[in-house]
Amino acid sequence: MLSSRSPTTGALGVTQAGVVPPGVRPSGPLCIGDAPMAEQQTATCPECSRTISPGDTIVFGHGRLGHLVCRRPRVLSAEERTLLLIYCRDHPVAECVRCAGKFHLREVASIDQFGIRSHGCPWCHTDLTDSIRAHLYGCAMLPVAVRRRAQVAREAARNLVKQSHQLRDAADVAVREAEGALHALRLAMRQSPNRRVA
């Protein structure tokens, strides 16, 4: 049972049965007993409140996931940009399917007014981030060990997002089950005859 400070709802807006009433958002971390629950990883960015997809570039820590850059969730990471600068600066790294042009990194990289790096086709302005990323993870110029480590790191980040989606879905199911059980209990309490205990 959740610890609370009032008979009906706790200081956090959570009922003693642990179900948040509709329309009420807890104002702090939920607690079981007196120990705070570990913050669950969710698949929603805490900054922009948008869902994080497995293809997004993420930051994580303290049990939370978020977009590296909310305005451009698929932006290249610092590690990806570094690898491109070290190993791929002398050959084309992107191909635009619209224009059929092949481009070097210096031809497609730019920084917008907010200081966010983007990689667009210089002719039609199509976002080439996915093309650059595909090149990077398959480029023969990267040492095999570095390329493998980069692929493993990218896949680990994608798996983290997928697992956080699964955790959220499991938590949603558990909440619905708890709400159903609480509703059934309240219904049973209303339907049972009142008996005084001597």
N, C-alpha and C positions, 0 to 999 in steps of 0.2 A: 504494500500500500504506500502511496506517496505521502510524504510528510507535508502537512499543511498547517496554516495558522488559524483558519476559521472553520466552523463546522461544515460549510457547504463548499467553499472553494478556498484553495490555498492562496498565499500571497502571490503566487505565480499565475493565478487564474486557472488552475487545474483542479478538477474535482478530486475528492479523496479516492475515488475508484480509478483515477488516472486517465480519465477521458476529458479532453478539452471540449467544453461546450461549443456548439456552432457559433461562429462569429467572434470567439474570444481567442486571442493570440497570447501565449505565455510571454511574460516580459523578461524572463531570465532562464537559466538552464534548469531543466527538469531534474528533480532529485528523487532518488529511491532511498528511503531511510534518511540518513543525513549525508550520504555521499553523492556528489554530483555525478550525473551520467556522463560517460565519455561522449564528446560531441560526435555525432554520427556523420560520416561522409555522405553528402548528398550530391546529386547530380545537377544541382542548381548553383550558379555562381552567386556568392553572397554580395558581390558588388553591384551586378546588373540584374540579378534575379532571373536571368535567362537560363534555360537548360543547357548543360554542357554536353556537347556531342563527342563521341570518341575521336573525331578528327580535329577537335579544337586543341590549341596549345594551352596547357594548364600550368598553374602553380599549385603547390600543395604544402601543407604543414599544419601542425596542431589539429589534425583530424579533419581538415577542411580542404575542399578543392575550389579553385576559381580560375577564371580566364586570365591568361598573362596580360592580354589587352582586350578589354570588353568591347571596344569599338570595332576591333578586327580579331575575332576569336581564333582565326586560323593562321595568324601571323607566325612567321618563322621564329623559333626560339633563338636565344643568344648562342647556344651551342651549334645549332644548324647554320647560323650566319657565319660563325667562326670557321666551321669546317668548309663552307663554301669559299670564304676568303683565302684560306690556306691552300686548299686542294683544287678549286674549280675556277679560279679567277682568269685563267688563260684559255678557257674553252666555253662554248655555249652551254648554258644551264637551263634554259627555258625555251619551250616551243609554244607558239600561239596557234591554237587550232583554227581560229577565225581567219588570221592573216597568213598562216603557214610560215611565219617568220621564226628564225632561231636567234636567240639573244644571249649575250654575255650578261653576267650579274650587274655590271656597271651600267648597262643599257636599260635595265628594268627597275633598279632600286631607286626609291625616292623616299623622302620624309615629308609628311603632310604638315599642316599648320599646327597640329596638336603634338608633333614630335613622334608620330607613329610611323614606323617603316612600312612601306608597301612595295609590292612588286607587280607592276602592271605593264602590259604591252605598250611600247612607245607609239604604236600606230593606232590601235583601237581601244586601248586602255582596259582590256580584259585582265582580270586578276590572274597572275601566273604563279601564285604561291604553290598550288598543288603540283604544277608542272616542275617547278624548281625542287620541291620536296621529293618528287618521284625520281628526278635526276640524282639528287644527293644520295638517296639510299640505294642507288644502283650504280653509282659512278665508279669506274675501274681505277680512277686516279687516287681514290682513298685507299690507304693500306687496308688489307683484309681485316685485320684485328679492329681497326678503328671503325670500319664500315659495319662490322658485326655488332660492335658495342653500341653504335648509333641506332641500329635497327632494334636491338634489344631494349634500349632506353625508350625509344618511341613506342614499341609494342607494350612495354610495361605501363607507360602513361595511358595508352588506350585501354588496357585491361583495368587499370584503376578506375577510369570513368565508367566502364561497363559494369564493374563490380559495385560501384556506388549506385548505379541505376537499379541493380538487383537488390541492394540493401534497402533502397527507398521503397521499391515495390513490395518487399517482404514486410517492411515497417507499415506500409499502407494496409496490407492484408491484416496484420496483427491489430492495427487500430480498429479496422472494421469489425474484426472478431470481438474485440473488447467492447466496442460500442454495442454490438448485437447481444453479447452476454449481459451487459449492464441493463439494456432495454428489457430483455427477458426477465431479469431479476426484478426490476421495478414492476413489470406487468404481473409477475407472480405475487409480489408483495401486495399489489392492489386487489388481486383476485382472492387471496387467501383470507379466511375469516379472522377477524380480530380476536385474539385470545390474550387474556391477562395472565401473566405468570405470577403465582403467589409467592 
